[in-house]
Amino acid sequence: MRRALTATLVTCGLALVAVGCGGGSDSKATSTAASEGTGTAAATGPAQKITLWVGWSDRELDVFKKVVGEYDAAHPEVTVDLVGGIDDDKITAAMRSGNAPDAVSSFTSSNVGAYCSSGGWIDLEPLMKQDGIDASIFPAPAQYYTQYNGVRCALPILADAYGFYYNKDLLAKAGATAPPKTFTELTALAKKLTTRKADGSLDVVGFDPFFGFFQNTPGVYATLYGAQWQDADGNSTLSSDPAWAKMMTWQKDLIDFYGYDNLVKWQAGVGDEFSASNAFETGKLAMNMDGEWRVAFIANEHPDLQYGTAPAPVDDAKPDLYGSGYINGTIIGIPKAAKHQDLAWQLVKYLTTDDKALAELANGLRNVPSTASSAKSPDLIPDPAFATFIDVFNHPKSTTEPITAAGSGYLDLFTSLLANWQAGKVGDLQGSLAKVDRQIDDQRKQAEAGQAP
């Protein structure tokens, strides 16, 4: 699955969703699903068409179509109309209009809080209970990012785990025999692997820590530094947890080694992240943080690339974090405005709990299977490079970002500070972090009160 650099902010639209979602939904749907148990609806006439929206497109959508087609073939009572290329803005607009699909999938798990608290997606817990499905079949972080305040309005459908990619040939030339395990080791190796052209401009970059470049988001690094987003009361802790300032200082120091302007110019000259000219795939970037899907892209675009994968480096003072990483994943739910909630539930259940379907999707999309049992499925195609990410996903110290009523709004506020910080426009780091803390807390309180932030 392809990940946006910054999560889409849908909270403003979702503040109105709870009102707009009522029209068009079948009030009997949920009770019908409950009465059917784990069985499928009886085929009493022509197949009923249900609509499923997903974010995948192009080759990845073809993989998903195949699995959905197998469900179609086994369930003559339904025909699934699959629509790809959907983002959260489209999801929000459809729910607000009362003309939502029967089931919808999103790449932005941080928006679960907004979908659940607004009532835009129905609570799936009663349906899970009546079909004997316990949330414990999913690893703890996936259980967390599919609910908000006790309302489980989504289930995970595959997952993303972030790890470390390294170019074996470039590391060998530098005399490195293994990937770095700490940020001190990463910094030293990144500088050693960096080469410049005759005019001083960057040619090969050892490691690019620039926020906004490829998959460099604060969530990816928070896990590796053990940084906490919130305290027990839900208040933002960017200024009170020293791990944030430590992480940002490390990041800025490495950017200063390259030169901010030099790095921006280099980034403008390398290929798009999701293209065959991706900087890591073409040897212009020696090491990179990325998700498990890169394994599939390399296999399709540069099968001769000599690379390895490993858990990402961690804070030198917290070696016990090594092996963990940032995780999130695609979520799927049923809008309140869905016309066929009973049939939608049967499809959602299949896509999220059937080990064979999850293994087939994982093989084709190279995303992590999202149940503990599917991660051990014999149907998974063995691949050492991909296995790294299955291990990261199931590591007990892997984490994800907070789920709040404000959706991903807090990420937008923090990302704005990070952009100014790395550009050298922030003089008082602690004061700036404290200011963002206040903004995030105000935003959360407004969202909890049912107001758009």
C-alpha positions, 0 to 999 in steps of 0.5 A: 500500500502506498503511504502519504507523507502526511496523513489526510486531515478529515476531521473538519468534514467528519464533524458533520458526518454524524448528522449526514450519515443517517439518511440512506442506511438500512435500519434493519441491516445490523440486526439482520447481520446478527441473525445470520451469524457466520453464514452467508445471506440466502440467495433468494433472487438476483445477486445483490450488488454491494460496493467496496471502496479501497485506496489501492490502484494500478498493480496493487488494485489488480491483486485485491480484485483477484481476492475479491473475485474469489469471494464473489465466486463463493457467494452467489448472493452478492456481487462486489463492485470494487472501486480503487484510488479512494482517499479520506477526502472522498470517504468523508464527502460520501458519508456526509452526503448520506451516499456512502458505499457499503464498506470502505477502506482507508490507508489512514489509520490515525483517522479512526478516532474521527470515524468512530467518535462521529458515528460515521462508521458503525461499531463492529463489536456486536457483529464480532461477538455474534460471530465469535471473533475476538479482537485478540486475533490481531496484534496489540497495536492493530487492536488499538488503531482500529478503535476509539474510546471503546468503539471498534468501528474498524478492523485491520486489513493488512498492515504496514511495518517500518524497517531499514533498507540498505544497499549491500554493495555500497556498505561493502565498499565502505567496509561495513559488514552489517547495518547499523543498530543505533543512531550513532552508528547510523550517523557515522555510516551515513557520513561515510557513504555520502559522496559529492560531485566536483562542484560540491553538490550531493551525489550519493546520500548515505541516509536522508533524515529530512521530514517529508522525504519519502516515508520520513514521518515523526511516527516512524522515529518516535518508536525508535526513540521511545518518545511518548505522544501523550500522558495518561490524561491524553495531553500532548507531551512533545515538550515534556518528554526529552526523547522528542528534543533528542530525536529532533536534535539528531535529525537536524545535526545530520541535515546540517552535515549535508547542508539544508539547501544541498539536501533539498536540491538533491531531493528535487533531482532524484526520482519519485518515491513510487517509481522505478527511479526511486533514489534507494532503488537506483543507488542514489540513497545508500540506506533508507527507512521504508515500509514492507511494500518496498520489497515488492517494488524492488522485485518488480522494478530492480530485481538485481539490486543487492539489498538487505532489510533489518529492524531500524536503528534505535536510540543508543540509550534504549537498545531494548527497542531494537527489533521494534518499529512503527506500525500502522495499517489499512483499516476497513469499516462499514459506514452508517449510511451503508444500505447493505450492512449485513452483506458488507459485514460478511465481506469485511469479516472475510477480508480481515479474518480469513488466513488464506485471503490475507496470505494471498493479499500479503503475497501480492501486495507485500503488506504484512498479514494482520492476524497472528495466525495469518502471519504464520500461514503456510500460504505465505511465500517465504522471503527473508527480506519481507520476513523482517517486517513480519517480525517488526509487526509482531514485536511487543515494543512496536507502536503506532500513533495515538488515536484521537477524536481529532483524527490526524490533526495533531500530526499536521500541527507537529509536522508544520513545526518539524518543517520549520525546525529542519530549515533552521527557522526555530530558535527556541525548540522547547518553547516551540514544542510547548506551543504545539502541545497547547495547540494539540490539546486545544484541538483535541478538546474541541473535537471531543466536544463535537466541534471541528478544530 
